[in-house]
């Protein structure tokens, strides 16, 4: 497949695909050269990019992905540990957001206004 086809199917900009190549998110196994020396992509690239997109969507960073890809495979135990760690991070973020939301409700209930100056009753 040409890069334009990959971009369309994966719903990613061409620039993102090229960036992923440059930093190792897309590995050599997915990039081929045809007879005319043009870059082509193996069909498995689409599934690979879907996994990348899903990982980014749940909070993994590009650096996390680079680390996971460079390792070239995980045991079930390692995979479970990575996912559980991410779940813990998400739960911690949820607690912080819930506390922030409660603080905002407390401000509303305290009837603080800014009409007479910031934070005055």
C-alpha positions as CSV (number, residue, x, y, z in Angstrom):
1,X,0.0,0.0,0.0
2,X,1.1,3.6,-0.6
3,X,1.3,6.0,2.3
4,X,-1.8,7.8,1.1
5,X,-3.8,4.6,1.2
6,X,-2.5,3.8,4.7
7,X,-3.3,7.4,5.8
8,X,-6.9,7.1,4.5
9,X,-7.6,3.7,6.0
10,X,-6.0,4.4,9.3
11,X,-7.5,7.9,9.4
12,X,-4.2,9.5,10.2
13,X,-2.3,12.4,8.4
14,X,0.6,11.4,6.3
15,X,2.8,13.6,8.4
16,X,1.9,11.5,11.5
17,X,2.8,8.2,9.7
18,X,6.1,9.7,8.6
19,X,6.7,10.9,12.2
20,X,5.9,7.4,13.6
21,X,8.4,6.0,11.1
22,X,11.1,8.4,12.2
23,X,10.8,7.6,15.9
24,X,10.4,3.9,15.5
25,X,6.7,3.5,16.2
26,X,6.4,2.0,12.7
27,X,9.1,-0.6,12.4
28,X,11.0,-1.8,9.3
29,X,8.8,-4.9,9.1
30,X,5.9,-2.7,7.9
31,X,7.9,-0.6,5.4
32,X,9.0,-2.1,2.1
33,X,10.5,-0.9,-1.2
34,X,8.9,-1.8,-4.4
35,X,10.6,-2.4,-7.8
36,X,10.6,1.3,-8.6
37,X,12.2,2.1,-5.2
38,X,9.0,3.6,-3.8
39,X,8.0,3.1,-0.2
40,X,5.2,0.6,0.3
41,X,3.6,-0.6,3.5
42,X,2.8,-4.2,4.5
43,X,-0.9,-4.9,5.0
44,X,-0.3,-5.4,8.7
45,X,0.5,-1.7,9.1
46,X,-3.2,-0.9,9.5
47,X,-3.7,-3.2,12.5
48,X,-0.4,-1.9,14.0
49,X,-1.6,1.7,13.7
50,X,-5.0,0.8,15.2
51,X,-3.2,-0.6,18.2
52,X,-1.0,2.6,18.4
53,X,-4.1,4.8,18.2
54,X,-5.9,2.8,21.0
55,X,-2.9,2.9,23.2
56,X,-2.6,6.7,22.8
57,X,-6.3,7.1,23.4
58,X,-6.1,5.4,26.8
59,X,-3.2,7.5,28.0
60,X,0.0,5.8,26.9
61,X,2.6,8.3,25.7
62,X,4.7,8.1,22.6
63,X,7.7,7.2,24.8
64,X,5.7,4.4,26.4
65,X,4.9,3.0,22.9
66,X,8.6,3.4,21.8
67,X,9.6,1.4,24.8
68,X,7.0,-1.3,24.3
69,X,7.8,-1.6,20.6
70,X,11.5,-1.8,21.1
71,X,11.0,-4.7,23.5
72,X,9.4,-6.6,20.6
73,X,6.9,-8.6,22.6
74,X,5.7,-9.1,26.2
75,X,4.8,-12.0,28.3
76,X,1.2,-12.2,29.5
77,X,2.4,-11.2,32.9
78,X,4.2,-8.1,31.6
79,X,1.2,-7.1,29.5
80,X,-1.1,-7.4,32.5
81,X,1.3,-5.4,34.7
82,X,1.5,-2.6,32.1
83,X,-2.3,-2.4,31.7
84,X,-2.9,-2.5,35.5
85,X,-0.4,0.3,36.0
86,X,-2.2,2.4,33.4
87,X,-5.5,1.6,35.1
88,X,-4.0,2.8,38.4
89,X,-2.9,6.0,36.8
90,X,-6.4,6.6,35.4
91,X,-8.0,5.9,38.8
92,X,-5.6,8.4,40.4
93,X,-6.5,11.0,37.8
94,X,-10.2,10.4,38.4
95,X,-9.7,10.9,42.2
96,X,-8.0,14.2,41.5
97,X,-10.7,15.3,39.2
98,X,-13.4,14.3,41.6
99,X,-11.6,16.3,44.4
100,X,-11.4,19.4,42.0
101,X,-15.1,19.1,41.2
102,X,-16.0,18.9,44.9
103,X,-13.8,22.0,45.6
104,X,-15.8,23.9,42.9
105,X,-19.1,22.8,44.5
106,X,-17.8,24.0,47.8
107,X,-17.0,27.4,46.3
108,X,-20.5,27.6,44.9
109,X,-22.0,26.7,48.2
110,X,-19.9,29.2,50.2
111,X,-21.5,32.1,48.2
112,X,-18.1,33.7,47.5
113,X,-18.4,36.4,44.8
114,X,-16.0,38.6,43.0
115,X,-18.2,41.7,42.8
116,X,-16.5,43.4,45.7
117,X,-13.0,42.0,44.9
118,X,-11.6,38.6,44.3
119,X,-12.7,36.0,46.9
120,X,-14.7,38.4,49.1
121,X,-18.0,37.5,50.7
